[in-house]
């Protein structure tokens, strides 16, 4: 299994920036895809951004132009840089990995890191 540990959450004012980091217990070059998801209070979990093995990225509509996902193969980390934060970005941010598991795929979730954006 792959363990994921997020860090970098906290309290920030609207318009500010925050960078989240996710430490991955396996070589991320062997992981099919890494994602950041978030869950606001009372809402469903939603995809924020994803990055593939070859580095292609995709973003939720709300994240385009403000958030950037990146990975460091040498450090086995995936980061989420968040700019121009809004109060509606408040929530728990989770790291998610999809990886080969035998002839199938496995997935793992981190424990989440809290982000609070004050107005």
Secondary structure, DSSP 8 states (H G I E B T S, - for coil): ---EEEE--EEEETT--EEEEEEESS-GGGEEEEEEEEE-TTS--EEEEEEETT--EEE-GGGTTTEEEEEETTTTEEEEEE-S--GGG-EEEEEEEEEEETTEEEEEE---EEEEEE-
